[in-house]
Amino acid sequence: MQKTTTVRARVESKLKDDAEAVLQKLGLTTSQAIIIYLKQITLYKGIPFEVRIPNETTLKALKDAKQKKNLETFKNTDELFENLEI
Protein backbone atom coordinates (compact mmCIF):
# COMPACT_ATOMS: atom_id res chain seq x y z
CA MET A 1 0.00 0.00 0.00
CA GLN A 2 1.41 3.36 -1.01
CA LYS A 3 1.50 5.96 1.74
CA THR A 4 0.27 9.31 0.47
CA THR A 5 -0.03 11.52 3.55
CA THR A 6 1.71 12.34 6.81
CA VAL A 7 0.16 12.35 10.27
CA ARG A 8 1.80 14.58 12.87
CA ALA A 9 1.05 14.76 16.57
CA ARG A 10 2.69 16.56 19.46
CA VAL A 11 3.08 14.35 22.53
CA GLU A 12 5.14 14.41 25.69
CA SER A 13 8.64 13.02 25.17
CA LYS A 14 8.30 10.48 28.01
CA LEU A 15 5.00 9.17 26.63
CA LYS A 16 6.57 8.74 23.19
CA ASP A 17 9.68 7.05 24.58
CA ASP A 18 7.65 4.71 26.83
CA ALA A 19 5.30 3.76 23.98
CA GLU A 20 8.17 3.20 21.55
CA ALA A 21 9.88 0.90 24.07
CA VAL A 22 6.73 -1.25 24.21
CA LEU A 23 6.30 -1.17 20.45
CA GLN A 24 9.91 -2.23 19.94
CA LYS A 25 9.29 -5.30 22.11
CA LEU A 26 6.29 -6.06 19.90
CA GLY A 27 8.39 -5.64 16.76
CA LEU A 28 6.44 -2.59 15.61
CA THR A 29 7.42 0.92 14.63
CA THR A 30 5.42 3.92 15.76
CA SER A 31 4.16 4.35 12.19
CA GLN A 32 2.99 0.74 12.04
CA ALA A 33 1.18 1.10 15.36
CA ILE A 34 -0.56 4.26 14.18
CA ILE A 35 -1.63 2.50 10.97
CA ILE A 36 -3.05 -0.40 13.02
CA TYR A 37 -4.90 2.09 15.25
CA LEU A 38 -6.38 3.96 12.27
CA LYS A 39 -7.44 0.69 10.61
CA GLN A 40 -9.19 -0.39 13.82
CA ILE A 41 -11.02 2.96 13.97
CA THR A 42 -12.20 2.32 10.43
CA LEU A 43 -13.30 -1.24 11.19
CA TYR A 44 -15.05 -0.33 14.47
CA LYS A 45 -16.41 2.93 13.03
CA GLY A 46 -15.14 4.58 16.21
CA ILE A 47 -12.38 4.33 18.77
CA PRO A 48 -11.65 0.61 19.27
CA PHE A 49 -11.79 0.77 23.06
CA GLU A 50 -13.99 2.35 25.68
CA VAL A 51 -13.28 6.01 26.44
CA ARG A 52 -15.08 7.44 29.42
CA ILE A 53 -14.58 9.37 32.61
CA PRO A 54 -14.17 7.01 35.60
CA ASN A 55 -16.81 7.18 38.33
CA GLU A 56 -15.96 7.96 41.97
CA THR A 57 -15.61 4.29 42.92
CA THR A 58 -13.14 3.66 40.11
CA LEU A 59 -11.21 6.85 40.87
CA LYS A 60 -10.89 5.81 44.53
CA ALA A 61 -9.76 2.30 43.55
CA LEU A 62 -7.14 3.71 41.18
CA LYS A 63 -5.88 6.12 43.84
CA ASP A 64 -5.76 3.35 46.46
CA ALA A 65 -3.89 1.05 44.07
CA LYS A 66 -1.28 3.72 43.32
CA GLN A 67 -0.82 4.26 47.06
CA LYS A 68 -0.92 0.49 47.73
CA LYS A 69 -3.84 0.97 50.14
CA ASN A 70 -6.84 -1.30 50.73
CA LEU A 71 -5.40 -4.06 48.55
CA GLU A 72 -6.28 -7.70 49.02
CA THR A 73 -3.47 -10.18 48.54
CA PHE A 74 -3.62 -13.91 48.05
CA LYS A 75 -1.04 -16.66 48.45
CA ASN A 76 -2.03 -18.34 45.20
CA THR A 77 -4.69 -18.44 42.50
CA ASP A 78 -6.76 -21.03 44.35
CA GLU A 79 -7.10 -18.63 47.28
CA LEU A 80 -8.03 -15.80 44.91
CA PHE A 81 -10.66 -17.90 43.12
CA GLU A 82 -12.09 -19.03 46.45
CA ASN A 83 -12.39 -15.40 47.52
CA LEU A 84 -14.12 -14.58 44.23
CA GLU A 85 -16.34 -17.63 44.65
CA ILE A 86 -15.32 -19.00 41.28
C-alpha positions, -999 to +999 in steps of 0.1 A: +000+000+000+014+034-010+015+060+017+003+093+005+000+115+035+017+123+068+002+123+103+018+146+129+011+148+166+027+166+195+031+144+225+051+144+257+086+130+252+083+105+280+050+092+266+066+087+232+097+070+246+076+047+268+053+038+240+082+032+216+099+009+241+067-013+242+063-012+204+099-022+199+093-053+221+063-061+199+084-056+168+064-026+156+074+009+146+054+039+158+042+044+122+030+007+120+012+011+154-006+043+142-016+025+110-031-004+130-049+021+152-064+040+123-074+007+106-092-004+138-110+030+140-122+023+104-133-012+112-151-003+145-164+029+130-151+046+162-124+043+188-116+006+193-118+008+231-140+024+257-133+060+264-151+074+294-146+094+326-142+070+356-168+072+383-160+080+420-156+043+429-131+037+401-112+068+409-109+058+445-098+023+436-071+037+412-059+061+438-058+034+465-039+011+441-013+037+433-008+043+471-009+005+477-038+010+501-068-013+507-054-041+486-063-077+490-035-102+485-036-139+480-010-167+485-020-183+452-047-184+425-068-210+443-071-186+473-080-158+449-107-179+431-121-190+464-124-154+475-141-146+442-163-176+446-153-190+413 
